[in-house]
Every structure is written in structure tokens, then in C-alpha cells.
């Protein structure tokens, strides 16, 4: 390839060759990010554009790829979502930016592509009306959260579940699935009522790998209330009872959430049990990740400052927190409307000028 690139134009190097070379040099990627890049390259970019010489790739080729991805089923037989198409394009654009920096091509043909950016789905609350429609038609929002009454009913029903502390922490403190799977007892200071998020366990390439949290802001200290401390204390006592019963079969892994033999839980294992518990509870359906959305919504409903919610969730930017959690519980919205009107009414009263309409 170096010999073929003597003229600076990248002659002799195909896009497929460059993508493989580029990915091989990305040593600092998180495992899940590397898996995503590799999947995009293997399933979509190389089959569609891999044989085109790198310096001959055009914006028309890129737009043709995006149009094909948006209109045809994926190799798995399912229609690709707009968000997935955006991510595939981002992988290609990033790899071609590296080719520009390496002076293999003068400009990036993936820049300025004709791409519709999907809007981020915002969580909505399972109101009585939405719940009734779901019961009648099966229609459900893309991202939904429970009201505090629905969450309380669910937690009451699963109080004897072995992973009750897991569901509680996810629902009230908003930790990610991988962060909870990676939580160790050394990260829990129950006397100080704090948890420290220092690592996560994620599923990548068929294996569970341990790595840092999603971003720098995700390395955080999470404050705990008295009830959460009690829940974790009881969970630790139950874990000790399991250890005594398992005897020599017990794996002293040091993790907070384990199998009945003490081995740390696979993060992908947790989705199935949660779905079954939701179905049994009779509550409207939500995903496991929606517990995190619900924790943020409940915190805002409790008048928690937005900056505190950002820190609790481990978001890198307060803009992401504010943009994602624009929906609040209905009663909070009504209370905000009343208080806003009260400000104007009180000001008018102080002026001695009653308002009317």
C-alpha cells in the first residue's frame, strides 16, 4: 500500500483495504465502540463500497450507499432505523477523515452527505390515557417511563426477587446496566451512603469485558438515601446467606450483583428477567434502560437541580440532560403552570391592577 501511494493520491488502495487498516490502528477504542465500527465495516461499508479505489470514492457513491441502507433490509432481514444509518455514515466519515490526515485523499467525500438526522426520542410518561390505549391496541411509545405509583407497584411486587436491589438502584439512582453489573462492594461505602462508579462490564464480540465507564463524567460518586442503604445492606446479608449455602461452589468475585454461585452477572442477562417481571407485574411495558430515564424524571419531579441530575446520571453535558428529559410527570407540569401564573397574579395584585379577561 505504501508503494502504491507514492503519488499521494492513494492509487491501488481500495476503500475496503483502508477501512481494515484504519480499524487496526485504533488501539484506544472502547470494546463496544470497536465492535460497532467492525460491524458497520463488515456488513455495510465493504459490501457496498469496498472495491472502489479510495481516491476514486465520490460523494455520489456515499449518497448512494445511504439511500440503499435507508430503503433496503439489512443482512439480518430487518429495516435499518434512521439512527443506525446515521451511525454507519459516522463510521465512514471518521475513517475517511483519517485518510485525509494521512494525505491519501484531498477531501472527505462523506462530508455534506444527504442524510436525515432522526430526532432523539424523548421519554414520555405512562399516563392513564396512554396505558388504556396500550391495553386496547398494544401501541406503546418508543421510550416510556412509569409514574411513581406504577414504579412503587412494580417494586412492591418484586420485593422478594434476588435482584431486587438491582432494580431499586436502576430505578432510583439511574445507573447504567453495565455500571451496575460492574459494581463491586469495594465501590460501596454504605456508612457514608455513597457509591463510586469506576468501571462497567459490557458485552462485546461475544465476551464480557471490563472497562471504564462510558465517558469521563460517568466516573462519579452517587449519593444514597437511607432506604437505598437499607436495601443494599439487606442484599449483602442475602448474598452472605447464599455464600454459606453454596460453600465451596461460591465464587468470591467481590461483585454486588452475582449469580447464585457468586459469579458476576453478564450485563446482557439482565434484560430477560426484567422483561418477565414487568409482564408479571401488569404494569405497562418499559425497557430496562427506561428505568434510568425514569430515575431522571423522578429526580426532576422531586425538584432536584438539573446540574445534580446530570451528575447523578454521569452525563458529559448538561445539554444532553436537559434535552432528553424535557418530559416530566403530569402533576409536576400542572404545578409549574400554577406557579407561573401565580407569579403574574401576585405582581398584578401588588400594582393594585387586577387582571381579567
C-alpha positions as CSV (number, residue, x, y, z in Angstrom):
1,X,0.0,0.0,0.0
2,X,2.9,2.4,0.8
3,X,4.4,1.7,-2.7
4,X,1.0,2.2,-4.3
5,X,0.6,5.6,-2.5
6,X,3.8,7.1,-3.8
7,X,2.0,9.8,-5.8
8,X,0.0,10.9,-2.8
9,X,-3.4,10.0,-4.4
10,X,-3.8,6.6,-2.8
11,X,-3.7,4.7,-6.0
12,X,-4.0,1.0,-5.6
13,X,-5.7,1.2,-2.2
14,X,-9.4,0.3,-2.1
15,X,-11.8,1.7,0.5
16,X,-12.1,-1.8,2.0
17,X,-8.3,-2.0,2.4
18,X,-8.2,1.4,4.0
19,X,-11.1,0.6,6.4
20,X,-9.3,-2.5,7.6
21,X,-6.0,-0.6,8.0
22,X,-7.7,2.2,9.9
23,X,-9.6,0.0,12.3
24,X,-6.4,-1.9,13.1
25,X,-4.7,1.3,14.3
26,X,-7.5,2.3,16.7
27,X,-6.0,0.9,19.8
28,X,-7.7,3.1,22.3
29,X,-11.3,2.3,21.4
30,X,-13.8,1.1,24.0
31,X,-14.7,-2.6,23.2
32,X,-18.3,-1.7,22.3
33,X,-17.2,1.1,20.0
34,X,-14.8,-1.2,18.2
35,X,-17.5,-3.8,17.8
36,X,-19.8,-1.2,16.3
37,X,-17.2,0.0,13.8
38,X,-16.3,-3.5,12.8
39,X,-20.0,-4.4,12.3
40,X,-20.6,-1.3,10.1
41,X,-17.5,-2.1,8.0
42,X,-18.2,-5.8,7.6
43,X,-21.9,-5.7,6.9
44,X,-22.5,-2.4,5.1
45,X,-19.4,-0.5,4.0
46,X,-17.3,-3.2,2.4
47,X,-20.2,-5.0,0.6
48,X,-21.4,-1.7,-0.9
49,X,-18.2,0.3,-1.4
50,X,-15.3,-1.8,-0.5
51,X,-13.9,-2.4,-4.1
52,X,-13.9,1.3,-5.0
53,X,-10.4,2.8,-5.0
54,X,-10.0,5.2,-2.1
55,X,-9.1,8.2,-4.2
56,X,-12.0,7.5,-6.6
57,X,-14.7,7.4,-4.0
58,X,-17.1,10.3,-4.5
59,X,-20.0,12.0,-2.7
60,X,-22.3,10.3,-5.2
61,X,-21.1,6.9,-4.0
62,X,-21.6,7.8,-0.4
63,X,-25.1,9.2,-1.0
64,X,-25.9,6.0,-3.0
65,X,-24.9,3.9,0.0
66,X,-27.0,5.9,2.4
67,X,-30.1,5.7,0.1
68,X,-29.6,1.9,-0.2
69,X,-29.3,1.5,3.5
70,X,-32.4,3.5,4.1
71,X,-34.5,1.7,1.5
72,X,-33.4,-2.0,1.7
73,X,-33.5,-4.5,4.6
74,X,-30.2,-5.2,6.4
75,X,-28.4,-8.5,6.1
76,X,-30.4,-9.7,9.1
77,X,-33.6,-9.1,7.3
78,X,-34.8,-6.0,9.3
79,X,-35.2,-2.5,8.1
80,X,-32.4,-0.3,9.4
81,X,-33.5,2.6,11.6
82,X,-32.6,6.1,10.7
83,X,-30.3,6.3,13.7
84,X,-28.4,3.2,12.6
85,X,-27.9,4.7,9.1
86,X,-26.5,7.9,10.8
87,X,-24.1,5.8,12.9
88,X,-22.9,3.9,9.8
89,X,-22.3,7.2,8.0
90,X,-20.4,8.4,11.0
91,X,-18.1,5.4,10.9
92,X,-17.3,6.0,7.2
93,X,-16.8,9.8,7.8
94,X,-14.4,9.2,10.7
95,X,-12.3,6.6,8.7
96,X,-12.1,9.0,5.7
97,X,-11.1,11.9,7.9
98,X,-8.1,9.7,8.9
99,X,-7.4,9.2,5.2
100,X,-7.4,13.0,4.7
101,X,-5.0,13.4,7.6
102,X,-2.7,10.7,6.1
103,X,-2.8,12.7,2.8
104,X,-4.2,9.7,0.9
105,X,-7.2,11.8,-0.4
106,X,-7.5,15.6,-0.6
107,X,-11.1,15.9,0.8
108,X,-13.6,13.7,2.6
109,X,-16.4,12.6,0.2
110,X,-18.6,11.7,3.2
111,X,-18.8,15.3,4.4
112,X,-22.1,17.0,3.4
113,X,-23.9,13.8,2.7
114,X,-27.6,13.8,2.1
115,X,-28.7,12.4,5.4
116,X,-31.8,12.9,7.5
117,X,-30.9,13.1,11.2
118,X,-33.5,11.5,13.3
119,X,-34.8,13.3,16.4
120,X,-33.8,11.9,19.7
121,X,-36.9,10.1,21.2
122,X,-37.8,11.8,24.5
123,X,-39.2,9.8,27.3
124,X,-43.0,10.1,27.9
125,X,-44.9,9.1,31.0
126,X,-47.3,6.2,31.0
127,X,-50.4,8.3,31.7
128,X,-53.8,6.8,32.2
129,X,-54.7,7.6,28.6
130,X,-51.5,6.0,27.1
131,X,-52.0,3.0,29.3
132,X,-55.6,2.5,28.2
133,X,-54.6,2.8,24.6
134,X,-51.8,0.2,25.1
135,X,-54.3,-2.2,26.7
136,X,-56.7,-1.8,23.8
137,X,-54.3,-1.7,20.8
138,X,-50.8,-2.7,22.0
139,X,-49.5,0.6,20.9
140,X,-46.5,1.8,23.0
141,X,-44.1,4.7,22.9
142,X,-40.5,4.2,21.8
143,X,-39.3,5.4,25.2
144,X,-41.6,5.5,28.2
145,X,-41.3,5.8,32.0
146,X,-43.6,4.9,34.8
147,X,-45.3,7.2,37.2
148,X,-44.2,7.0,40.8
149,X,-47.3,4.9,41.6
150,X,-46.5,2.5,38.8
151,X,-42.9,2.2,39.9
152,X,-44.0,1.6,43.5
153,X,-46.4,-1.1,42.4
154,X,-43.6,-2.8,40.5
155,X,-41.1,-2.6,43.3
156,X,-43.6,-3.9,45.8
157,X,-44.3,-6.9,43.6
158,X,-40.6,-7.8,43.2
159,X,-39.5,-7.2,46.8
160,X,-38.6,-10.8,47.2
161,X,-36.7,-11.1,44.0
162,X,-33.0,-11.9,44.4
163,X,-32.1,-8.9,42.2
164,X,-34.4,-6.5,44.0
165,X,-31.5,-4.2,44.9
166,X,-30.5,-4.1,41.3
167,X,-34.0,-3.0,40.1
168,X,-34.1,-0.5,43.0
169,X,-30.8,1.1,42.2
170,X,-31.6,1.3,38.5
171,X,-35.0,2.9,39.1
172,X,-33.9,5.5,41.8
173,X,-30.3,6.2,41.1
174,X,-30.2,5.8,37.3
175,X,-27.1,3.7,36.9
176,X,-26.5,2.1,33.5
177,X,-26.8,-1.7,33.1
178,X,-23.1,-2.1,32.6
179,X,-22.3,0.1,35.6
180,X,-24.5,-2.0,37.9
181,X,-23.1,-5.2,36.5
182,X,-19.6,-3.9,37.2
183,X,-20.3,-2.6,40.7
184,X,-18.2,-4.1,43.5
185,X,-18.6,-4.0,47.2
186,X,-15.3,-2.0,47.4
187,X,-17.2,0.7,45.4
188,X,-20.0,0.9,48.0
189,X,-19.5,2.9,51.2
190,X,-22.7,2.3,53.0
191,X,-21.6,4.2,56.1
192,X,-21.0,7.3,54.0
193,X,-24.1,6.5,51.9
194,X,-22.2,6.6,48.6
195,X,-21.5,4.5,45.6
196,X,-18.5,5.2,43.3
197,X,-18.8,4.3,39.7
198,X,-15.3,3.3,38.5
199,X,-15.9,0.6,35.9
200,X,-18.5,-1.2,33.8
201,X,-19.0,-4.7,32.4
202,X,-20.1,-4.7,28.8
203,X,-20.9,-7.4,26.2
204,X,-18.7,-7.1,23.1
205,X,-17.8,-9.6,20.4
206,X,-19.5,-12.5,22.4
207,X,-17.5,-11.8,25.5
208,X,-17.9,-9.7,28.6
209,X,-15.1,-7.1,29.0
210,X,-14.4,-4.8,31.9
211,X,-13.6,-1.2,31.1
212,X,-14.0,2.4,32.2
213,X,-17.5,4.0,32.3
214,X,-18.9,5.4,29.1
215,X,-17.2,8.8,29.4
216,X,-15.1,10.8,31.9
217,X,-18.2,12.3,33.6
218,X,-19.6,8.8,34.1
219,X,-16.8,8.2,36.7
220,X,-18.8,9.6,39.6
221,X,-19.9,9.4,43.2
222,X,-23.6,8.6,43.6
223,X,-25.3,9.7,46.8
224,X,-27.6,7.2,48.5
225,X,-30.7,7.8,50.7
226,X,-31.4,5.9,53.9
227,X,-33.8,3.4,52.2
228,X,-31.3,2.6,49.5
229,X,-28.6,1.9,52.1
230,X,-31.1,-0.4,53.8
231,X,-31.8,-2.2,50.6
232,X,-28.1,-2.7,49.8
233,X,-27.4,-3.8,53.4
234,X,-30.2,-6.4,53.2
235,X,-28.8,-7.5,49.7
236,X,-25.4,-8.0,51.2
237,X,-26.9,-10.1,54.0
238,X,-28.7,-12.3,51.5
239,X,-25.5,-12.7,49.5
240,X,-23.7,-13.9,52.6
241,X,-26.5,-16.5,53.1
242,X,-26.1,-17.7,49.5
243,X,-22.4,-17.9,50.1
244,X,-22.8,-20.1,53.2
245,X,-25.2,-22.4,51.3
246,X,-23.0,-22.7,48.2
247,X,-19.9,-23.5,50.4
248,X,-17.0,-24.4,48.1
249,X,-19.0,-23.7,45.0
250,X,-19.1,-20.0,45.9
251,X,-17.0,-17.7,43.7
252,X,-15.9,-14.8,45.8
253,X,-15.8,-12.3,43.0
254,X,-16.5,-9.2,45.1
255,X,-19.3,-8.0,42.9
256,X,-22.5,-6.6,44.3
257,X,-24.7,-8.5,41.8
258,X,-23.9,-12.1,41.1
259,X,-25.3,-15.5,40.2
260,X,-26.3,-17.9,42.9
261,X,-22.7,-19.2,42.9
262,X,-21.1,-15.7,43.3
263,X,-20.0,-15.2,39.7
264,X,-20.6,-11.6,38.3
265,X,-23.7,-11.2,36.2
266,X,-23.4,-10.9,32.5
267,X,-24.9,-7.5,31.6
268,X,-26.9,-8.9,28.7
269,X,-28.5,-11.5,31.1
270,X,-30.5,-8.9,33.0
271,X,-32.8,-7.8,30.1
272,X,-34.8,-11.1,30.0
273,X,-35.6,-11.3,33.8
274,X,-36.6,-7.7,33.9
275,X,-39.0,-8.1,30.9
276,X,-40.6,-11.1,32.6
277,X,-41.0,-9.3,35.9
278,X,-42.7,-6.3,34.1
279,X,-45.1,-8.7,32.3
280,X,-46.0,-10.4,35.6
281,X,-46.5,-7.1,37.4
282,X,-49.2,-6.0,35.0
283,X,-47.6,-2.6,34.6
284,X,-47.3,-1.0,31.1
285,X,-44.1,-2.2,29.4
286,X,-40.8,-0.4,29.6
287,X,-37.3,-1.4,28.7
288,X,-34.6,-2.0,31.3
289,X,-32.8,1.2,30.2
290,X,-36.1,3.1,30.7
291,X,-35.5,2.7,34.5
292,X,-32.6,5.1,34.0
293,X,-34.9,7.6,32.2
294,X,-37.5,7.2,35.0
295,X,-34.9,7.9,37.7
296,X,-34.1,11.2,36.0
297,X,-37.7,12.1,35.6
298,X,-38.5,11.3,39.2
299,X,-35.5,13.3,40.4
300,X,-36.7,16.3,38.4
301,X,-40.2,15.8,39.8
302,X,-38.7,16.0,43.3
303,X,-37.3,19.4,42.3
304,X,-33.7,18.2,42.1
305,X,-31.5,20.8,40.4
306,X,-30.7,19.9,36.8
307,X,-27.0,20.0,37.4
308,X,-27.4,17.4,40.2
309,X,-29.4,15.2,37.9
310,X,-26.6,15.5,35.3
311,X,-24.0,14.4,37.9
312,X,-26.2,11.5,39.1
313,X,-26.6,10.2,35.5
314,X,-23.0,10.7,34.6
315,X,-23.8,12.8,31.5
316,X,-20.9,14.7,29.9
317,X,-23.1,17.7,29.2
318,X,-26.0,19.3,30.9
319,X,-27.4,20.0,27.5
320,X,-27.9,16.3,27.0
321,X,-29.7,16.0,30.3
322,X,-32.0,18.9,29.6
323,X,-32.7,17.9,26.0
324,X,-33.5,14.3,26.9
325,X,-35.7,14.8,30.0
326,X,-38.0,17.5,28.8
327,X,-40.9,15.3,29.8
328,X,-41.9,15.4,33.5
329,X,-44.7,13.7,35.5
330,X,-48.1,15.3,34.7
331,X,-48.7,16.7,38.2
332,X,-45.3,18.5,38.1
333,X,-46.2,20.2,34.8
334,X,-49.5,21.3,36.3
335,X,-47.8,22.6,39.4
336,X,-45.3,24.5,37.2
337,X,-48.2,26.1,35.3
338,X,-49.9,27.2,38.5
339,X,-46.8,28.6,40.0
340,X,-46.0,30.5,36.8
341,X,-49.5,32.0,36.7
342,X,-49.2,32.9,40.4
343,X,-46.1,35.0,39.8
344,X,-48.0,37.2,37.4
345,X,-51.1,37.4,39.5
346,X,-49.1,38.4,42.6
347,X,-47.3,41.1,40.6
348,X,-50.6,42.4,39.3
349,X,-52.0,42.4,42.9
350,X,-49.0,44.4,44.1
351,X,-49.7,47.0,41.5
352,X,-53.4,47.2,42.5
353,X,-54.4,46.3,39.0
354,X,-56.4,43.1,38.9
355,X,-56.2,41.0,35.8
356,X,-59.2,40.0,33.9
357,X,-60.2,38.6,30.5
